[in-house]
C-alpha cells in the first residue's frame, strides 16, 4: 500500500566520491568560454578543501549524482562539484560567476517544479555536508545543509529529541524548509521555517552572511517561505524539543468507493475547520488503483499518524473503523519508524527517483464532498481511457495546524496559514513517454486541480511552493496581498540583482 502514497517535497539522494578527470565541459550561451573538467579541477579544485570533489558526465558517479525524483523537466548539468566543508561553497559560487556559469544546489533532488528545466550549468551537491550538533542547552541544534528528514529524525530521537521535519524520510530538510515545510510535528511546534533560529547563507555574489531576526532581518523574512530565491543555506540552527513519548500510533485503511461520502464527512469532522486534535498529527491518502481489490474502480487508501498511544488514537479513529474498511493495519512504533509505517519511508517506492511525475495541487480549508466524488469519477474515467496512467494518485494531506495558525502571517514570507489541507494530483508516466501523452497528463492534472478549486469558491487558488509544477500564478504561490510579492522583489533586487537563483518557482 505504501506505493500508493505520493508526498511531494524537495530533494533526492546522491553520492559522489573521488576526484575524477573527464571530458570537455559543454558550454552554452550562458558561458563566456570553454571550460573542461581538468581545467575546472585545476582552477577551482586547487582552492577547495581536500574533501571536495569535481567530476563530469563520463564519471561512474555521474548517474547517481544527477538523478532526480522527476525527469519531467530536469536541469541540464554540465559539472558536479561536491563541497567538503561549508567554506567551499563561497569559492564555488565566485568561480562560477567568474566563468559566467549558472549554479544550482541539489541536496536530495525532489524538486517537482518544471522551472528547473531552464537550468544549464554547475550542480553544487550538498551530500557531503550532513553534520548535526546539538547545543549544550538542548534547545537547538545546528544542521548542515545536506541533512535530510530520516537522518534528522533518527539522530535526534536516539538522543531524546525531536524537531520539525518534513513527512517523507528521504527528502532534505532545507528544500521544504525554505518554503515553510509541513510535517508531523507542526500541530505542536509549527512549520520547519518557524523553528529556524539562525541561517548561514551564501549569496549570489559568493559572500557568506548570517541571517536571523537581527542580522539581515529583511532577508530573514524572505528566507522563511521564499528562500529558494535568495541564497544557499550551508547550515542552520533549528529549535529542538524533548521527545516526551516512546511510540507513535499509526492506522492504515483501504476503503471501497461506496464509502467515499461518509469517509470525507468523517475527515471534515476530525479536522473541524482547522481545529484538528493536536496529537492527530497527519492524515494522508487518496484515490489509487489496486487491481487486487478492483480493476475498474479506484480505492481510497489512507493513513493516520498519532503522537501517542493506540488507546487515545483509536477513540478519534472510531468513525473510520465503523465504515468497514476492506483492509487495515495498525501498530505503534518509535517516531523515526512512523514514515515507513505510513508509506513515506526512505525505502518505500515513494522515494524512488528517475521517474516522470506530472502534478498539480490545491490548498483547502475543508474537503468538499461533492467535489471529491467528481474527482473520483474523473480519475476513474482517466484510467479507463488511458491505462498507461494507472499509477496516478489523487492525494490529500491534513495536518494538525494549531501551532501554525498561531504565528502572525506577517512575520514571514509563508502565506496561507488558514488553508488547513493540501491536495495533490500526480500522473506518473514512463520516462520515454511521448510529448503528446505528457501534455495529456498535464491536461488531466489541471482538470483535477480545477475541480478542487471549484469546490472552494470562496477561496483564492493556493499552491504550496514545494508542490508547484510551474504553471501556477506567483500570487497563488507567494500570496495575493500585493505587499508580499513587492517585498520579495525588493529583497531580490538587494540580494540577487542578477537573478542567479532563478530556477525554483522564481519570483521574477
N, C-alpha and C positions, 0 to 999 in steps of 0.2 A: 504494500500500500504506500510505502514511502515514496515510490517513484511517481506518484500522482501529485505530489506537492511541488510547487514551483515558487519559491520565495526569491524576489529579486534583491539584491544588494549590490555591492560594487566591485569585487576584485578576486582573481583566481590564482591557485598556487603555481609557482615556477621554481626552477632550480638551475643554478649555473655554477661551474667551478673551473678554475684554471685559467691561465692567460693563453689564448689561442690566436694563431695567425691565420687569417682567412683571405678572402678575395677582395677586390676593389669595392668600396662603398659606392653604391649607385647614388647619383645626385639628381636633384630636380630643380625647378625654378626657385625653390627656397634657398638653395645653396649658392655660394659665390665662387666655389672652387671645388675641384675633385679631391676627395679625401678617401684614402684606403685604410684598411684595418691596421696594417702595420704602422702607417703614419699616425693614426689615432692612438695606438698604443704608445708610440714614442712621444708625441706631443702632449697627450692627456695623461697616459698611464704613468709617465715619469713624475707627475705631480700628485698622484693619488696614493693612498695607503697601500701597504703590501698585500692587504686582504682584498683589494678591489680587483675586478676582472673586466675585460673588454673582449667581445667576440662578435663575429659576423655570421651571415646566413649559412655558410658551409660547415660551421661548427656542430658537433654532435649534440650539444646542449641547446641549440637554437630552437628546435621544435617545442621543447618544454618551456623555455624562457618566453616564447612569444605566443604560446597557446592562450586562448581566451574562452570565457564562458560561452559567448555567442560569436558566430562567424558571419553574422548578417552584414555588418559594416566595420570590418576590422581596420585598425590603423595600419599603415604601411611602415614597418620597422626596418631600418637600414643598419642599425648598430645597437647592440645591447651593452650597457655599462652597469655593472653591479657595484655600488659603493660598499666599501668595507667598514667605514666609520662615517658618522654624520657629517664631519667636516669635509668629506669628499664631495658632497653634493654642491656646495657653492662653486667648487672648482669645475665640476662637470657643467654646471649651468653657464659659467663665464666662458668656458671653452666653446660650448655650443653657440653662444651668442657671437663670439669672435669669428666663428666659421659659418654664421648665418644658418645654423641647423636647428630646426624646432626640436623641442624635447617634450617627452610625455612620461609621466610617472606611472608605474604599474606596481601594485602590491600583489593582489590575488586575481586580478583580471576579470572581475564580474561586472564591469560596466555594461549596461544594457542600451545606452543611447547610440543612435546612428551617427551622432556628431563626431564620434571618434574616427569615423571613416574618412574624415577630411585631413587626418594627420599623416605626415610623411617626414620621418626624421629619426631621432635617437630615443630609445627607451631607457629610462632610468629605473632599474629593477631594485625594489626595496627588500628583497628576500634576505639580504644579509644583515638587516637591522631589526632584530627581534628581541632585544633585551627588555626585561621588566625589573623594576627596582621599587619595592615597597618602602615608603618613607618611614622613619622611626616612629612617628606619631600614629601610624596605622590609619590615617585618614585619607591619604592619597598615595598614588604610585606613579612612577614615570614609565612610559611605554615608548619604545622606538617605533618609527613609522611603519615598519614592516610587520608589526604584530597583527594577529588575526583572532577572531572570536573564540574558536575552540581552544587555542593556546591560552588565551587570557582566562577563560572560564576555568580550565584545569589548574593553571598556575595559582590563581587566587584562591580557589576552593581548597586546594591542598594546604593552604596556609591560613585558612579560616576566614576568607573574604569573598565578596562578590563585587561586581561592577556592572554598570550599564553597558551591554554589548548588543550587537545585532542578534537576530534569531537563528541565523544559519551558521553553523560552526566553521564552515570553510571560508567565509567572507572576511575580508580585512576589517580592522577597527576604524581606520580613519576615512576610508572611502564613504561608507554610510554616515560616519560621524560628522563629516563636513557638510552633509545635507540634513542634519538633525540626528538621525539614527534611531529608528524604532527597535524595541526589544522587550524581552520578557520582564525586565525589572523596571520598565518605565512607569507603571502604575504606582510604584513605591518611590522611585527616585528620578523620574522624568527621562528625557532623551539623553543619548550619549553627549551631544553638544552642550546640554545644560549642565553637565557634570565636569566639563573642562575647567581647569584652573590656570594652566599655562600652555602655550604653544611655542615651540622653536620652529621658525619658519624661514625658508629660503625664498626670497622674492625673485621676480623675473630677471632682475639685473645681477643676480648671484649674491646679493647681500644677505647676511643671516641676521634675523631680528627676533626678539622676544615679543610675543603678543599675549596680552592679558587685559584685565579691566583697567589698568593704569598705564601700561606701555602700549603704544599703538592701539589705543582704545577704539578708534573708529574701525580699524581693521578687525579687531576682536569681534565687533558686532557682525561684520560681514562673513568672517570665517565660520560663524555658527549658523549654518543654513545655506550658504553660498560659497563655501570655502574653496571649492574646486576652481573658482575663477581667479584666485589671488596668489597662491603660493604652494610650496611643497612643505608639508609638515614632517620634519625629520624626527621629532619626538614630542610627546605631550604628557602633561600631568593631569591625572583624572582622579576624581573622588572615588574612594572605595568604601565598602561597608561590611560590618560583620555578617557572616552568612546566616546566623540565627536559626538555622534548621538543618536537619540532616538529609532530608529527601524531599523531592517534588513528586506530585501525583500526576499521572497522565491517563487519559482515556480516549481511545481512538474508536471511531464508529464508521460503519458503512450503512447507508440507508438507500432504499429504492425511491424512485421519483414520486411515488404517491404520498411520500412523507414531506415533500418539499414545503408546502404551505405551513403545516404545524411546526416544522423544524425551524423555519425562519421566524415564525412568530415567537418560538421559544428563545431564539437568539436575541431578538429585539427586547424581550422581557429581561433576559440576562444583562444586556448592556444598559437598558433603562436610560436611554438618551444621554449617554456619556457618564453614567454612574455605575459602571461595571464594578462588582466587588474587587477590591484592590488586589487580593491574592489570586483571583482568577485571571492569571497573567495574560493568557492568549488563547483565543480560539482561532483556528485556521482550517481552511479546507475549500472544497469546490466540487464542480461538476467534471467528471472524467469518465472515460470508457474503461470498463473492466469486463472483458469477454467471458470471464469465469462466472459472472453474475448475469450479464445480458450482452448480447452482440448488437443490439439496436437501441438500447436506452442507457444513457449515462447514469452513473451512480452519484450519490452525494457522499463524499469521503471527507471526514472531519476529525480534527484532533484538538484536544483541550489540555492545557497545562496549568497546574495549580501549585502555588508556592506554599505547600503544607500537606497535611496528612489526608489520606483517602477519605476518611470519615467526613471531614469537613467539605472536601471537594464534591463528593457524591451527593450531598444534600443539594448543592447547586445544580448538579447534573441530572437530578431525578426526572425533570421534564423530558430530557432527551432519552433517558433509559426507558421511559414509558412508551416511546414511539415505536419500539420494536425494531432495532437495527438487525440487519441480516448478518452483520459481523461486528465484533468489537474485541478490543484487547486493552488491558489496563494494568497499571503497575505503579510502583514507587521506586524512584532512582535518585542518586545524587544529581545536583544541578548540572555538572558537566555532561551527564548522560541523557539529559532531557531532550537535547536536539535530536539525537539518534532515535529516541523513543517516539518522537513526534514526526520523524521523517526528514529532519533537516541536519543530520549529522554529516561529518566530513566524508564518510564512506558511503553515503546514500547516493542514489542516482541523481538527486537534485544538484549535487556538487560536480557532476561530470561536465567537462569542458568540451570545446571544439564542436559545438552543435549550433544550428541556426535557429535563433529564437526571434519571433516577431510578436510584439506585445503592445498592449495599451493598458491604461489604468485610470482609476477614478477614485475620488475621496467622497465619503458619505457620512451622514450623521445617524441614519437608521437604514436598515435593509428594506427596500420597497418590495413587498412580496409579489405584487403583480409584475414588476419589472424582472424579478428573479425567475418567475415562470416563463416570461418572454425570452429571457436569455437562455434558459434551459432548452426551450423549444428550438430556438435559433441554433444553439450549439449542436443539438441532435441532428438537425437538418444539414448543418455544415458537414458533419461526419458522414452522414448518409450520402451526400453528394460528392464528397471528397475524402475517401477512406485514407488517403495519404496524410490527412490531418488528424488521425486517430489519437495521437498522443498529446493533443491540445488539452488545456485546462482553463476553466473559469474560476479563478481563485479569490478567496476572501480572507482578510485578516482583521480580527477585532481584539485589540489590546486593552487592558485596563489603562485608564487615562487620567486618574486623579491627580498625580503629580505634574503631568504635562500641562493640564489646564490651569494649574495654579501659577505658572510662570507668566509674567507680563509679556504679551506678544511683541511689544515694542523693544524689548531688551535684546533681541537677536534678529537675524535675517530669516528665521524659521517662521513661515506663515501658517495659517490654518490650524491653530491648536484646537479649534472646536469642530474639526472634521474627525470623527472618532474611529471611522472604519476605512480600511484600504481595500480596494478591489483591483484585480489584475487578471487580464486575459492574455493567454500565450498560445501561439501556434508554433509548434516545433516542427520544422521541415528538414528533409535531408540537405546536407551542405551543398550538394551538386544540383539542387532544385533549380528549375528554370526561372528566369526573371518574371515570367507571366504568373507562375504559381506563387512566387513570393509576393507579387503585387496583389494577388487574390487573398493571400493570408493577411496582408496588411488591410485590405478592404474589410475582411471579417473582423479584424481586431478593432477597427474604427466603429463598425456597426455595434459590436458588443459594448464598447465604451459609450456610444451614444444612448444605448438602452439604459445603462446605469445612470447616466446624467439626466436622461428624460424622467427617470423615476425619482429625481430630486429637483423638481422645477424651481424650488425656492433657493437653491444653492448655485453659486457660480462654479463651473468646472474646476476641479482641483487635480493637479498632477504632483505626486510626491517626486521630488527631484531625482531620487535614486531609482525610480521606476519609469522615468520618462523615456520615450522612444525617440523623440526629436522632432515630432510633427505637431507638438502642442504649442500654445501661446506662452510667451515668457510670463505673462500675468498669471496664468494658471499654475506655473511652477513657483514663481518668486513672490506672488502677491498682487492683488488688484489695487491696493491703495497706491496711488501714484508715487507717494514719497518713498516707497520701498525700492522700486527699480531706480528712481532718481538717486537715492543714496548709494545704491550698489554701483551705479555707473560713475558716480563721483569718486568712490573708492577705487574703481578700476582705473580711472584717469590718474589718480595719485600713485597707485602702487604697481600698475601694469599698463602703462600708456600704449605700449606696442602690442598688447593683447597676446602675449606669449601663452597664457593659459586660456586657450580658445577652443578646447576640444571636448569639454564635458558640459553639455547644456549651457553654452556660453550666454552671458547677459548682453553681449554686443556682437 
